[in-house]
Amino acid sequence: MVSLVDSHCHLDYYKEEGEVAAVIARAREAGVGTLVTIGTRISEFAGVRRIAEQFDNVYCTVGIHPHEAASEPAIDRAAIVELARHPKVIGIGETGLDFYYDHGPRDRQAQVFRTHVEAALDAGLPLVVHSRDADPETVAILADYPGVAGLIHCFSTTRVLADGALAQGLSISLSGIVTFKNATLLREIAADIPADRLLVETDAPYLAPVPHRGKRNEPAFVVHTARQVAELRGESLTDLAAATTANFFRLFTKARSPVPA
C-alpha cells in the first residue's frame, strides 16, 4: 500500500457525530497516513485545533481565508504567532487573495495576506496560500517577502502563478481538479512541476476527484489525485507517493512522520 499525505483538508466541516473519526479511519485504510486540517477563521480556530489534538496523525494550521478577511476580527502578526506555538500547529493559513468571488475588499484581503506572511516569517513556519483570479497580485506580494516558505494550495490556474511561486522557493499542491477532463492546462503544468516541490491534497469536503466527482470529498480520495499526477509525469504511484510525502515533511518540519504499522 502507498503512503500519502493529504496536505490540505477541512475536517471541521464534517459535522455529524463520529464523522471525523470515520473519515480519518477511511483515510488510514487508503494509505493516507497524515492529514492537515486547515484554519480558515481565527474565530473558529479552537475547533480546528481540537481535532488535531484528538488524533495523532492530524495536524492543523491557523489563519484567515481571503473570503473571511473582512468579516473576521482584525488580528496582528504577533497574535497569529502565539497561536502557532501549539505543537500541532504546523503552518500559517490558509491566506491569500480571491478575486473570483471578491467576498472582501481587495485591499483588505491584501492587508490580511501580508499580516500572515509576516507571521509565517516570524514563526518560522510555512505559509498555505490560496489564490484565485489573482495570480500576478499573489506573486507580487510574495516577492516582497524573500525567504518565506510555503505552498500554493489547490493550484489550478496559470504558469504565472506556478512559475512565480517556484521562483520564490514555494511548493505547489495539486487537488482533485487535476483529474477533471477540462483541466488540460493544469495537467500540462502538473507534469512540469519539479519533483521536490510537489504535494497533493483533497481540499475535502470539496473538489472530489474522478471517479467521485460530484460527491462529497474526503481525505481517502487523495489516492486518485496522486494516481492521476503519477500518470501525467510518467511515474509509478509508489514513487509519486514517496516523493510527495517526503516533500511534505521537509516543508512542514513540525509534523512527524507516522511510524509504519
Summary of the structure (lengths in Angstrom):
residues: 261
radius of gyration: 16.7
end to end distance: 11.4
largest distance: 48.5
contacts: 931
relative contact order: 0.16
helix: 46%
strand: 17%
